[in-house]
Amino acid sequence: MSVVKPVRYVLASGTGPSVTRVNPAAGSTAGGDQVQVIGTNLDKVVRVTFDAVNATDVVVLNASAVACKTPARASPGAVDVGV
């Protein structure tokens, strides 16, 4: 009988993707606005969210920028952007 040991993968501090700004910084509640998410370590991003709602047409431009289209939102206001 073989023994299976759990494998852990630990990311070093500061190596994950992070968002520093979104350009443009405002858009319509209808969604569909083309934006660039600017930050660090974005080259492997596969999803961008606005208040936990997925953006569409996500394209990695380089390690510091991702382009996408914003989702629709029921009411205006600031949202959390995640990668």
C-alpha positions as MATLAB code, in Angstrom:
seq = 'MSVVKPVRYVLASGTGPSVTRVNPAAGSTAGGDQVQVIGTNLDKVVRVTFDAVNATDVVVLNASAVACKTPARASPGAVDVGV';
ca = [
       0.000    0.000    0.000;
       1.426    3.389   -0.936;
       1.152    6.459    1.206;
      -0.161    9.607   -0.413;
       1.279   12.794    1.000;
      -0.550   16.066    0.491;
       1.201   18.549   -1.759;
       1.216   22.239   -0.925;
       1.992   25.045   -3.289;
       2.775   28.354   -1.631;
       2.884   31.638   -3.476;
       5.591   33.939   -2.257;
       4.374   37.253   -0.925;
       3.752   39.794   -3.655;
       3.769   37.368   -6.601;
       0.048   37.260   -7.289;
      -1.756   39.648   -9.621;
      -2.849   42.994   -8.257;
      -4.889   45.896   -9.624;
      -3.709   49.472   -9.211;
      -6.243   51.301  -11.404;
      -8.860   50.987  -14.134;
      -8.862   53.255  -17.188;
     -11.296   54.882  -17.716;
     -12.269   55.105  -14.063;
     -16.029   55.427  -14.723;
     -18.591   54.009  -17.129;
     -22.222   53.273  -17.779;
     -24.447   50.975  -15.722;
     -25.478   49.344  -19.019;
     -22.058   47.672  -19.185;
     -20.122   46.891  -22.321;
     -17.582   49.669  -21.732;
     -14.069   48.795  -22.931;
     -11.598   49.324  -20.071;
      -7.999   48.555  -19.259;
      -7.188   47.077  -15.875;
      -3.706   48.208  -14.876;
      -1.572   46.495  -12.249;
       1.189   43.967  -11.748;
       1.593   40.271  -12.573;
      -1.464   40.317  -14.839;
       0.063   38.172  -17.601;
      -1.726   34.982  -16.464;
      -5.101   36.521  -15.611;
      -8.050   34.599  -17.051;
     -10.894   36.438  -15.325;
     -11.701   40.023  -14.330;
     -14.644   40.757  -12.048;
     -16.547   43.901  -11.158;
     -18.252   43.344   -7.794;
     -17.873   39.576   -8.379;
     -19.586   39.748  -11.813;
     -17.408   38.545  -14.689;
     -16.225   40.982  -17.322;
     -16.375   39.847  -20.952;
     -13.837   39.826  -23.793;
     -10.881   39.600  -21.386;
      -7.570   39.973  -23.242;
      -4.177   40.041  -21.545;
      -2.152   42.841  -23.149;
       1.017   42.327  -21.082;
       2.113   41.748  -17.482;
       0.739   45.132  -16.429;
      -2.475   45.510  -18.458;
      -5.630   43.560  -19.289;
      -8.414   44.794  -21.564;
     -12.053   43.798  -20.992;
     -15.661   44.927  -21.229;
     -17.576   45.792  -18.090;
     -20.701   43.882  -17.012;
     -24.065   45.601  -16.561;
     -24.971   46.832  -13.093;
     -28.368   47.658  -11.584;
     -27.289   50.849   -9.818;
     -24.458   53.386  -10.095;
     -21.592   53.527   -7.620;
     -18.078   52.338   -6.942;
     -17.302   48.643   -7.484;
     -14.497   46.293   -6.442;
     -12.377   45.095   -9.360;
     -10.791   41.676   -8.998;
      -8.453   39.504  -11.033;
];
